[in-house]
Amino acid sequence: MNQMTASRSRQSGVGMVEVMVAVLVLAIGVLGVAALQAITLKNSSSSASRSQAAIQIYSMMDIIRADRINIGSYNTNIYVAGDGSGEPGSKDGWLDGLKGAVAPDAQGKIVCLAEQMVCTVGVQWNDERATGGSGTEHIEITSQL
């Protein structure tokens, strides 16, 4: 009997070590999933900004198409930010809307050549938060009206 109790006492700690190793492996896995989730959230936000920028560009193109007579009045020639004074459906309203739809620092650019009825509309914003994102991300679309 003495020998039997001695072998039991030697094995009594083995179960605890196995449990501790299993908990360590599980903790490392959970930390990996949490890090992956954080990266996914950053990148999905960047993707949403790109999608919204494209939608906003097409929106401005539609505004210009609806008012072809005043095509030259839409020109900004450089990227500019809205100042909060724009009416919905106008150039200034569009510039103001970029801040809410794309990013707080978003700016828009409109260059229209009235003689050729061609317009280039662009949006730029800071995209450093995304994995591999650049300080200045921009999308431009050129269309014949």
N, C-alpha and C positions, 0 to 999 in steps of 0.2 A: 503494500500500500504506500509505503514511503516513496517508492520509485514512481508510482502513478501520480501522486500529488506534485512531485518535482517536475514531471513533464508537463502537467497542466499549468503550473506557474510560469514556465518558460514560454508557453504559447499564448498566454493571456494578453500580452501586449501586441501581438501580431495583428489582430483584428483592428486595433486602434490605429496602427501605422497605415494599414490599408485604407481605412476611412479617411485619414488625413491626406494621403496621396490623392484619393478620389476627389476630395473637396478642393484641393489645390488645382487639379486638372480642370475641374468644373469652373472654378473662379477665373482661371486664365481664359477659358472659352467664353465666359460671359463678358469679360473685359474686351475681348476681341469683337464680339457682336456689338457691344456698346460703341466702340470706336468706329466700326463700320457704319452704324446708324448715324453717327455724327457727320461722317463724310458724305453719306447719302443725302442728309438734309441740306448740307451746303450746296451740293451739286444740283439738287432738284430746285433749289432757289435760283441758281444761276440759269438753269434751263427754263424756268418760268419767266425770267427776265428776257431771255432771248425770244421766247414765243410772244410775249407781250410787245416787245419792240417791233417784231414783224407785223403784228396786228395793228399797232399804232401807225406804222408806215403806210400800210394799205388804207387805213382810215383817212390819213391826210391825202393820199392820192385820190380817194373818192371825193373829198371836200374840194380839191382842186378841179377835178373833172366836172363837178357840178357848177363851177364858177369859172369856166374857161375864158370868159371875157376879161376877167381881172387876173389872169395868170401871173403877170409880173408883180402883183402886190404881195405875193406869197414868199418872195425871195428873202432868205436870211443870209445866204452865201457862206456863212460860217456856223459852227455849232453854237447855239445860244440856249439859255435856260428861260423858262417862263417866269414872269414876275408876279403872277397871281391875279392879273387884271383881265384875263381873257374870257371872252364869251364862248360858251360851248359851240362847236361847229366852226370856229374861226382859227386862224393860225395861232394866235396867242392862247386861245383855249386849249388847242392841241399841245402847245409847249407846256402849259401848266399841267395838263393831264399826264404827261410823260413821267412826272415826278411820282405820281401815285401808282401808275400802272407798271412802269419799268423799274425805276430805282429813284431814291431821293435826289441823287445827283445827275439824273438823266438830262441830256440836252438834245435838241433837234436841229436839223439843217434842211433847208429847202432851197434848191437851185432850179429855176425854171427858165428855159430858153423859149420865149414867146414866139419867135419866128419859126422855130422848128416844132413847137408844141411838144417839147420833151422836158420832163421834170425828174430830178433826182431828189429823193427824200431819204434822210438818214437819221439814225438815233445812236448816241454814244453814252456810255455809262461806265462806272468803275466796277470791274468784275474780279477784284483780287480775292474775294471770299471763296471762289470756286477752286477746286483742285487744278492747278496749272493755269488758273485764270490770269489774264493780263490786267494791268492797271487801267487801261482804256480799251474797252470792247466797243465795237461799232458794227452796225448793219446799215447798208445803203442799198436802195433799189432805184433803178432808173426805168422810166416807162414813157412811152409815147402816148399822148392823150388823144 
